[in-house]
C-alpha cells in the first residue's frame, strides 16, 4: 500500500507514534449537546474528530474520513482520559 492509499486516520496514527513533543488535546462539547469535537495539535498538523448531529467525521491536514459512532466514542475516551 502506498502512502497515498492510506486513510487520513492511518496517516495521523503513524505521525502520532513518532511525535516527540506530544500532542495537545482539546475536547469541546457544544451547548445543544448534539455537536462535539476533539482537536489534536501535533508538530506538523492538526486533527479533529467531530460529531455533528448523527454524522461522525475525522479530519487531518485537509483530508476527511467518515467514521462511525463507536469509533468516535472509543477515541474520545482514549484522548480525553483524565487521571
Buried (B, 14 or more C-beta within 10 A) or exposed (E): EEEEEEEBBBBBEEBEEEEEEEBEBEEEEEEEEEBBBBBBBBEEBBBBBBBEEEEBBBBBEEBEBEBEEEBBEEBBEEBEEEE
